[in-house]
Amino acid sequence: MSVEIGSFIVRTPGTVGGRPRIAGTRVTVRSIAICYKQGLSPEEIALQYEHLTVAQVYAALTYYHANQAEIEADIAAEEELYNKLADENKQANQPASLNKLA
Protein backbone atom coordinates (compact mmCIF):
# COMPACT_ATOMS: atom_id res chain seq x y z
CA MET A 1 0.00 0.00 0.00
CA SER A 2 1.44 3.37 -0.99
CA VAL A 3 1.12 6.52 1.08
CA GLU A 4 0.55 10.00 -0.33
CA ILE A 5 3.56 11.96 0.93
CA GLY A 6 1.57 15.20 0.98
CA SER A 7 -0.75 13.75 3.61
CA PHE A 8 1.95 13.78 6.30
CA ILE A 9 2.01 17.55 6.93
CA VAL A 10 -1.12 19.63 7.60
CA ARG A 11 -2.10 23.10 8.75
CA THR A 12 -5.26 23.65 10.74
CA PRO A 13 -6.35 27.12 11.86
CA GLY A 14 -6.62 27.11 15.64
CA THR A 15 -4.35 24.11 16.11
CA VAL A 16 -0.80 24.95 17.23
CA GLY A 17 -1.29 28.45 15.88
CA GLY A 18 -1.94 27.21 12.36
CA ARG A 19 1.68 26.12 12.05
CA PRO A 20 2.56 23.16 9.83
CA ARG A 21 2.45 19.97 11.87
CA ILE A 22 2.55 16.23 11.45
CA ALA A 23 -0.95 15.03 10.59
CA GLY A 24 -2.83 13.45 13.47
CA THR A 25 -0.50 15.01 16.04
CA ARG A 26 0.28 18.38 17.58
CA VAL A 27 3.99 18.00 16.75
CA THR A 28 5.04 20.95 14.62
CA VAL A 29 7.56 20.95 11.81
CA ARG A 30 9.31 23.63 13.86
CA SER A 31 9.77 21.18 16.78
CA ILE A 32 11.26 18.56 14.48
CA ALA A 33 13.51 21.15 12.82
CA ILE A 34 14.82 22.31 16.20
CA CYS A 35 15.73 18.74 17.18
CA TYR A 36 17.42 18.25 13.82
CA LYS A 37 19.38 21.50 14.19
CA GLN A 38 20.52 20.31 17.63
CA GLY A 39 22.17 17.36 15.91
CA LEU A 40 19.60 14.60 16.34
CA SER A 41 19.18 12.18 13.44
CA PRO A 42 15.69 11.48 12.09
CA GLU A 43 15.80 8.10 13.79
CA GLU A 44 16.73 9.69 17.13
CA ILE A 45 13.91 12.21 16.75
CA ALA A 46 11.46 9.36 16.14
CA LEU A 47 12.70 7.71 19.34
CA GLN A 48 12.24 10.98 21.25
CA TYR A 49 8.67 11.32 19.91
CA GLU A 50 7.67 7.70 20.40
CA HIS A 51 4.32 8.10 18.65
CA LEU A 52 5.95 9.24 15.38
CA THR A 53 7.30 7.06 12.62
CA VAL A 54 10.61 7.72 10.91
CA ALA A 55 8.63 8.48 7.74
CA GLN A 56 6.71 11.22 9.56
CA VAL A 57 9.96 12.74 10.81
CA TYR A 58 11.47 12.66 7.31
CA ALA A 59 8.29 14.30 5.94
CA ALA A 60 8.63 17.09 8.50
CA LEU A 61 12.29 17.54 7.61
CA THR A 62 11.44 17.60 3.91
CA TYR A 63 8.88 20.32 4.60
CA TYR A 64 11.46 22.20 6.67
CA HIS A 65 14.08 22.10 3.91
CA ALA A 66 11.54 23.07 1.23
CA ASN A 67 10.23 25.96 3.37
CA GLN A 68 13.32 26.77 5.41
CA ALA A 69 12.90 30.56 5.41
CA GLU A 70 9.36 30.25 6.81
CA ILE A 71 10.32 27.79 9.55
CA GLU A 72 13.50 29.70 10.49
CA ALA A 73 11.47 32.92 10.78
CA ASP A 74 9.02 31.12 13.07
CA ILE A 75 11.87 29.78 15.22
CA ALA A 76 13.46 33.26 15.42
CA ALA A 77 10.14 34.88 16.39
CA GLU A 78 9.63 32.30 19.14
CA GLU A 79 13.16 32.87 20.46
CA GLU A 80 12.62 36.64 20.43
CA LEU A 81 9.37 36.29 22.36
CA TYR A 82 11.03 33.94 24.86
CA ASN A 83 13.90 36.39 25.44
CA LYS A 84 11.50 39.31 25.87
CA LEU A 85 9.38 37.44 28.40
CA ALA A 86 12.46 36.18 30.25
CA ASP A 87 13.78 39.75 30.56
CA GLU A 88 10.40 41.03 31.77
CA ASN A 89 10.19 38.21 34.31
CA LYS A 90 13.72 38.88 35.52
CA GLN A 91 12.96 42.58 36.01
CA ALA A 92 9.64 41.88 37.74
CA ASN A 93 11.31 39.51 40.21
CA GLN A 94 14.23 41.74 41.19
CA PRO A 95 14.11 43.12 44.72
CA ALA A 96 12.72 46.66 44.84
CA SER A 97 16.10 48.03 45.98
CA LEU A 98 17.76 46.75 42.77
CA ASN A 99 14.99 48.19 40.57
CA LYS A 100 15.71 51.67 41.98
CA LEU A 101 19.37 51.33 40.97
CA ALA A 102 18.55 50.41 37.39
KARARA-V379448 format. One record per residue. RES is the residue in one small letter. SS is DSSP state (2 for helix, 1 for strand, 0 for the rest). PSI is psi as a letter, one per 20 degrees, with the letter a starting at -180 (NA if undefined). D_CENTER is the distance of its C-alpha to the mean C-alpha in whole Angstrom. Layout:
((RES	SS	PSI	D_CENTER) (RES	SS	PSI	D_CENTER))
This chain:
((m	0	p	31) (s	0	q	28) (v	0	p	25) (e	0	o	24) (i	2	h	21) (g	2	i	20) (s	2	i	19) (f	0	h	16) (i	1	p	14) (v	1	r	14) (r	0	p	14) (t	0	o	15) (p	0	p	16) (g	0	i	16) (t	0	p	13) (v	2	l	10) (g	2	j	11) (g	2	j	12) (r	0	q	9) (p	0	p	9) (r	1	r	9) (i	1	p	11) (a	0	p	15) (g	0	j	16) (t	0	r	13) (r	0	j	10) (v	0	o	8) (t	1	q	5) (v	2	h	6) (r	2	g	3) (s	2	g	3) (i	2	g	6) (a	2	g	7) (i	2	g	6) (c	2	g	9) (y	2	g	11) (k	2	h	11) (q	0	i	12) (g	0	j	15) (l	0	q	14) (s	0	r	16) (p	2	h	15) (e	2	h	17) (e	2	h	16) (i	2	g	13) (a	2	h	15) (l	2	h	17) (q	2	h	14) (y	0	n	13) (e	0	h	17) (h	0	i	17) (l	0	q	15) (t	0	r	17) (v	2	h	17) (a	2	g	18) (q	2	g	15) (v	2	g	13) (y	2	h	15) (a	2	g	15) (a	2	g	11) (l	2	h	12) (t	2	g	15) (y	2	g	13) (y	2	g	11) (h	2	h	14) (a	2	h	16) (n	0	l	14) (q	2	g	12) (a	2	g	14) (e	2	g	12) (i	2	g	8) (e	2	h	10) (a	2	h	11) (d	2	g	8) (i	2	g	7) (a	2	g	10) (a	2	h	11) (e	2	g	9) (e	2	g	11) (e	2	g	14) (l	2	g	14) (y	2	g	13) (n	2	g	16) (k	2	g	18) (l	2	h	18) (a	2	g	19) (d	2	g	22) (e	2	g	23) (n	2	g	23) (k	2	g	24) (q	2	h	27) (a	2	h	28) (n	0	j	28) (q	0	q	31) (p	0	q	34) (a	2	h	36) (s	2	h	39) (l	2	h	36) (n	2	h	35) (k	2	h	38) (l	2	h	38) (a	0	NA	35))
